[in-house]
């Protein structure tokens, strides 16, 4: 449901599942740090203490004795033309983030904690105005060269200057970066209030300065880059297949945050059709599929391989925040400038009909930008949240203070007349009347028409249902499905009226909210302010939440942001699931304990005996 996810790019090499999933996993914002004294530590968190002690040997959800070997075969939709997921240009190959390592590694079973990886120690200054990383002396790039502070400094600067625009906002409060010792790098901050910054910098993917001084970072070609991660490119066919092999004797294999992970080689095949992709999985052409299509889950697995136990079908609890998936209005377009118009079109989406007839009642309606987390706003604003909002009372819709935000619940018949009458009333108040069965602007006679841009045919069913509802209001919505590469190009230049967007979140929202919502990002090419939000109140609340001194204050400020965004009607909220649904060919072993995503794919391993049985 997304064209590119720059926030996930920064998380790509931090989250184990992202090495293997068909798309980036449903994680979200980054962490920061907890130490209050200037002492080198093995880990940091934004708020509160870290779970794992200095002498921990592995994450609880990883098996330190997991055998290495074998291959996991994956399948994905689309194509690829480069190995750099950190730039705007082109389509990066799935798994290319696994070529690189980061300063710290994120724990998959804590809210936002990170532990030693490329950096063996991290030290936050007592005044919180800088953080210092001490590099592991054994860290090597895949060409055998040592990772140095100069590589870290180069990586930070190249991402800020030539990476996806997201990084410029993400690193906004970093004033300087300097070499502070033979194996040390210090980042100096412009503020002492941004508690995320130390962890944000722990997420930094580190590149070889020597390599990229000879190769253009922005070129986006198919020359496999040098990296310090657990994998390197083994072979590929442009746009069709790519294989990664584990780096022999990889320097990070026994680091506690990496122990028991990255246990097999990886091979991906690309498919240009979702139906063909699904059939390929059932035919054994690849091994693992995270299922996002409800119809497939309910009806598509009634096959011998499942009945015989050769394919295992599983549902597990997904405790990660689900963010917001929505039909995003491009408010840069005049037709969507009026909030009443956006509210009317939101009312016209019949979720109850769609959930029953298209999705087998598998989903829950999105009622927040921070679904499946404690950051969800509810009821009327009160306490500290109310105080925040009252500061902007004259600039906000009155409903923010007087009404609980709700989305209409229809009769599920596909044409709830009461709700459609409410939508009609809003449109007329906004100056859009019905004339000869068509919705037109009462002053100019302009017909109300717009295009819904899609990147996959699988979404045409839900778009068509929405199209029928709008037609009953006299609105003509056309549907156009383009190739993934065309979709990326149009989305990055905001050349659309409406798209399906996914705004990711984590348990600790922070700096990434600038990229999602602030006015200064709305017209930056390749940015992630997809709806084109330009609201000074939103800008100020985002800066407030970034400066939150503790988690309690953060909640109040995120609740305020959530409420303002909801009442802004910047998109038609879709739906989410609190379950991870996936299927796999029964050739893998896995730990009993799972991280918060309910899968922990990077901790799996190939079991030779099971693999023999699967092959028959």
N, C-alpha and C positions, 0 to 999 in steps of 0.2 A: 504494500500500500504506500510505498514511498519511493522516490526517485533516487535519492542519495541521502545519507544520514551523516552529516559531518560530525555530529556529537559522537556517533558510534565509531567514526574513523579514529577519533582520539582515544576511544576505549578499545579499539580493535585488538590490540595486542595485550590488553589487560585482562579481558574476560576469556576464560578458557573456551567457552562454547563458541565464541565468535570465529574460532579457527575452522569450525566444521558446519555450522548451521547454514541453511539455504540463504538466509538473510541475517543481518545483524540481529543479535538477540535483544529481547525487550528489557534492556537495562536503561540507564539514563545518566543523570548528572554525576559529576565527580566528587571526590572527597577533599579534605584538607588536613588540618593537623591538630593534635591534642597536647603535645608536650608544652609545659609552661616554664621549664628551666632549660638552660643551654647545655644539654647532655646528648651525646650521640645515642641514637636508639635504633632498634631493628625494625621499627614500624611506627606508623602514625595514623590518627583518625581525626575527622573534623571535630566532633564533639564526643567527649567521654573517653573511656579507656579502650585499648585494643585487647582482643581476646587471647591471642597467642603470646606466650612468654618468650623471652630472648633465646631460650634453649629449645624451642619447638623444632620438631624434625620434619613435619609435613602438615598440610591442612587436613582437618578431620574427614573431609569428604574425598580424600585421595588415598589410594593404596600405595604405600611406599615400596611394596614388593611387586607391583604390577609388572608383568613381563613386557619386554620391548619386542617389537617385530610385527610383521603382517602389514596389511594395507586396509584402510577404510576408503571405500569408494563413495563419492558423493555425486549428487546431481543437482543442477540449478538451471534457472531460466535466463535466457538472454544471450549475451556474448561478452567478450572482453578484448581489449586492445592494448593493455599496459599492465605493469606490475606496481603501480604507485597509487595507493588509495588515498594519499594525502593531498592530491592536487585536483583542480577542477577538470582538467582536460581528460576526455575519454572515459572508458569503463575499465576499472581495475579488476583483475582476476580475483575471483573469490579465494580466500585464504592467503592473499598476498601480505596481509598484516602480520602473518605468522613468521615472516622472514626477519622481523625486527624484534628487538627487546626494548623494555622500558626501564626507567630508573628504579621504579618500585612495581610490585605486583599486587593486584587487588584480591582480597579474600572474598570468596563467593558465598560466605555464610555469615557475614557481618554487614551492618548498614553501609558503612563507608570506611573501611580500614585497608591500609596498604602496608606491604612488608618488603624487606630487602630482596633485591633482584640484581640488576646491574649495579646499583648502589648497595653496598653492604651496610652502610650506616647513613642516617639522616639526622640533622641537627637544626632545630628551630631556635633562632636567637631569642633571648629573654624579652626583647621589645617587639617581637613578632614582625620585624621589618626585614628579615632575611632568612633564608634556609640554605643549609650547606649539605651537599651529598658527597660521600666518600665512595669512590668507585671500587668495585671488586678487581683486584689486581690480575685475576685469572680471566677476566672477560675478553673474549676474542670475537672478531668478525669472521665470517665464513671463509675469508681468504687467508686467515691465520694471523692477521695483524691485531695488535692490542687496541682495545677501546680506551681512549684518553679523554681528559677534560676538554681538549680542543674539539673532539667529536661532539660532545654534549653541547658546547657553546654553538658550534656550527648548526646543529640540529634545531636548537631553539630559534636561532635567527632565520634559518631557511624556512621553517614552518610559518613564522610570523610574517615574513616578507613574501614568500612565494607559495605557501600552502593554501588550502581552502580558506576563504575569508573568515570562517569561524574562528580560526586560531588567533587572529588579531584581537578579537574581542575577548577570547578566552584568557589570553595573556596580558590583557589590558593594564593590569596593575603591577606588572613587572617592570621596574625602572632600569635594571642593568643585570648583566650576567658576567661573571668573571672567574678566572682560574684562581683558586685560593690555596692550592697546594699541589704536590705531584699527582695526587689522585683525587683532588677535590674541586668541586664547582660550587660557587655561591651565587644565588639569585637574590637580588636586592629589590624590595618592594617600595611602592610609592605610598602605601598605607599600612597601618597595623590592624585594620579592621576586617580585612578579607581573609577569613579563616580557612577558606578553601585553597588558597594559593599553594601552600606546601604540597598538598596532595595532587593538585592540578599539575604541578611540575613533576611529581612522581610518576605521572602518566606519560611523560614525554618519551616518545619513540626516538631512539638514538640511531643516527645514520653515520656512515663512514665519510668523513670529510675528504679524505684522499680520493675515494671513489667518485664522489659527486663533484669534485673539482675537475674531473675528467669527463663526467657525464652530466648533461643538462637535467637538473631536478624537475623542471617543468615540462620537459619534452613529452613524457608519457609514452615511452616506446616499449618494445618487448624484449629489451635486454635485461635478463635477470639481475637484479641488483645485489650487491654485497650487503649482508645484514648480520646482526648479532643474535637473532632469535633461534629457536630450535629447529627450524626448517630452512631448506634451500630448494630452489627450483631444480627439478630433475629433468623434465621434458615438457613440451607443450605443442599444441597445434593452435595457431591463432584463432581465437573466437570459438574453439570447439572443445579442447581438453587441456588440462594442466595437471601435472603431477609434482608433488613435493616429497622430498625424502628427508628423514631426520639427519641432522648434521652429525657425522661420526665423531664420537668423543666430545659432544657438545659441552662447553664449559659450564653451563648452568644446570646440568642434569641433576645434580645432587643438592642444589640450593633448596632449603625447606619449602619456599613458596612455589617451587617447580617440581618437587619430588612426586613421582607417581603420575605425572602428566605427560602429554605429547608422546604417547606410547607406540604409535604406529605411523607409517607413511600415509600420505593422502593423495587421492586422485579424484578429480572432478570432471564430469562431462556436462556440457551445456546443451540445452534443448530450446527450440524456438517455439514450442507449444506446450501449455500446461498439461493438457490431456496426455500428450505423448510422454511428458516427464513422469506423470503418475504411472502410466502403464509400464514405463521402463523400470521403475522401482519394483513393481509387482513381478516383473519378469526377471529380477535379480541383477539388473545392470548396475545398480548401486545399492548401498547397504543401509542407509539411514534417511528417514524423511520426517521432518517436523511438519505436521499437518495443519494447514491454516484454512482449508476448505471444508466446511461443515458437511456438505453433501458427500464428499469423499469419505469422511470419517464415519458417517452413518451408513453408507451404502456401498462404498467402493472396496471394502476389505473382506467381502464375503467370497473368499477364494481358497483353494486347497492349501496353499502355503501357510495361511493363517490358521486354518483348522488343524493342520498337522504340526503346528508349533515351529515351523521353519521361519515364519515371520511372527514377531512379537509385537502386539499392539498395546500401547500403554497410555494411561492418563495419570498425571501427577500434579500435585498442587504447585502452582507458580506463585511464589511469594514476592516477586519483583513488581515494582510499580509499572503500570501499563500505559501511563501517559495519555495522550489524546489522539485517537484516529478520527478524522472528520472529512466531510466534503468542504474543502477550504474555499471560501470566497476570495477572489483577488480584488481587494478593496481599492487597488490602484485604478480599477475600471469604474467609470462613472455609474454604471448600472447598479453597482453594489455599495455605493457611498452611503446610502441612507440606512441607518440601523433598523428602521421599521421594515424595510424591504428584506433585510437579512433575517429578521425575526420571522417574517411571514414565510420565507422559504424554508426556515428551520421547522416551522409547524407543519409544513407540507410533507415532510418525510415520515412515512408510516412505518416506524420500527417494529411495532407489534405484528403487522402483516408480514414484513420481511423476515422477522425472526421465526415465525411459525411456518411460512411457506417456502422460504429459501434456506434457512439455517437450522431447522429442526430444533428450535428453541435452545440453541447451544450458547447463546451470547447474552451478556448483560449490557444494558444501555449505558453509554458514557454520560455521566452527570458532573464531570470534573475534568480539568486538565491534568490531574494527578491521581487518576484512578488506581485502585488497589494499593493505597498507601494512607498513612495518617495525615497527609497533606491535603486531603479532600476537604473543601469547605462545605458547611451544612447549616441548615436553619437560617436564622437572621444573624447578622454580625453582632458580636458583643465583646465586652472586655477590651483587650488591647487591640484586637482586630478592628473593632468599631472606632476606636480612637484614631487609628491610622486612616480609615476611610473618611471619617468626619473632617480630617484635614483637607480633603479634596471634595467636600460635599457639593459645592457649587459647580463642580466640573463633571460630576457623575450622574447617571440616570437616577431619578428618585427611587426606582424599584430596588436598587442596591440596598437601600435601608428599610424598605417597607414590605418587600415580598421575598419569600423563599424561592430561589431559582428552581424551576421545574420544567421538564419537557413534557409535551402533551402525551397522554396515554390514550391511544385510539381503541376503537372497538375491534381492531384486527381484521376488518373486512376490506380494507384497501381504499375506502372512500368514506371517512368519518365526516359527515356533513357539518357537524357542530364545529369541529376543529378547522375544517376548510373555510367555514364562514368567518372564523376568527382571522385566518390568513388573508381572506379577501378584504376584510375591514382594514387591516393594517396596510395592505397595498393601496387601497383607495386613499387612506390618510396620507400616504407618501406620494400621491399624485398619479397612480397607475390605475386606470379604469378599464372596464371591459367594453369593447365596441365591436359589434359584429362577431362576437365569440372570441375576440382576441384581446389580450391585455396590452394597452397602449398608454403612453404618456399623455395625460390630458392636455398638456400645453403644446407639445411638439408633434404628437401623433406617432412618435417612435414606438415600434412594437417591442415588447419585452422578450428578447431572444438572447440566448447565450449558449456557449459550448462547454460540455463536460469532457475534459481530456483524460484519457486512460492510457496506461502502458501495458495492460494485459487484458485479453478477452474475458478472463475469468470474472472480471468485475462488471461485465456488461449486464448481467442479470439484475444486480442491485441498482445499477444506473438506470436501466429500463423501467424498473418499478418506480423510481423517483420521477422519471420522465412522465409517466402516466399521471402521477399525482399533480405535477405542475401543469400538465395539459388541461386538467379540469379547472384550473385557475386562469386559463387562457395564455399561459406562458409556454413558449416554444424553447425547449432545451434539446439541442442536438448532442449526440454522443460520437466522439471520435477516438478510436484506438490506434496508437502509433507504436513504433518499435521502441524498445527501451532506450536506445541511443538518441532517438528523436525526442523522446520524453524528457530525458536529462537536459538536452539542449534548450528545450522550450521552458522547462521548469527553472533552469538556472538564469534565464533572461526574463522570467515572469511573463512569458508569452502564452497566457492561458486565462480563461475566465474562471474555471473551477477545476480543481484536481482533488484526488484523494491524498491526504497528507497524514503522516504519523509524527506527532511531536513526542519524542521520548523523554522520560523522566527517571530520576533515581530517588532513593529514599532521602537524599539531602540535596534539594535543588539549590542552584547557586549561579556561578558565573555564566554558564551556558544560556541562562535566561536572557542575557543581553542579545545574543544572536537570534533567539526565537522571537523577541517582542519589541526591542527598542527601535525608536524612530530612525536612528542613524544607520541601522542595518537594513531598512526596508527596501532600499534601492541599490544595494551592493550586489553585483553579479555573483551568482553562486552562493548567496546567503541562504539562511533558513527561516527568515521572517516571511513565510510563504503567503500569508494573508495580507501582507503589506501594512501591518499595524503601525499607526503613527498617532500615539496618544501620550501626551506629556504625563498623565497620571500613571500610566503603565510604566513609563520610563523611570519615574521617581520611586515607585514601589519596587521595581526590579533592583535598583541601587540599594534600597533599604534592606531587602532580603539578603543581598550579597554581604552586607555589613552586619548581619545578625551575630550577636555575641554568644548565643547559645541556642540549643535546639528548640526550646520553648518559644523564644522570640522568633526564631525562624518559622515555626509553624504558623504563628499569627500573621506574619508577613506574607507567607505563601498563600494562606487562606484568603488574604485580602487580594492578592494578585489573581488567584483562581476566580474569585467572585467578580472582579472587574472584567476579566476576559470573558467569562460566561455571559454576563449582561451586555457585552459588546457584540455578541453574535458574529464572531469572525469565521465561523464554520458551522456546518450542520453536524452535531456530534453523532458518531457512529456507535460502536459497540466493542466490547472486549470480553475475554475469557479469563477466569482465574485458574485455569488448568493449562498445563503443557500437554499437548497431544502429539504423540510421535509413534512411529513404527520403525522396526529395524530387523534385518535378517539376523537370526539367532546364532551369531558367531562371536559375540562379545562377552567378556566378563566386565563387571562394574562394581564399585563399592556399594555397600548397603546405605550409607549416609549420602544424601544429596545436598548440593548447594541450593541456594534460594530459587534458582530457575527450575528446579525439579528434575534436571537432566544430568548436568555435569559431564557433558560428552567428552571433554578433553581428558577425563580421568578413566575412561573406558580403555580396555585392551582387547586385542584379538586372542581368542582362546582356540588354539590349533585343533583340539578335539571337537569342539562345537562346530568349527568351520568345516571339518571333514563330514560331519553329519548333515550340515546344511547343503553341502555340494552333492550329497547322496552317493 
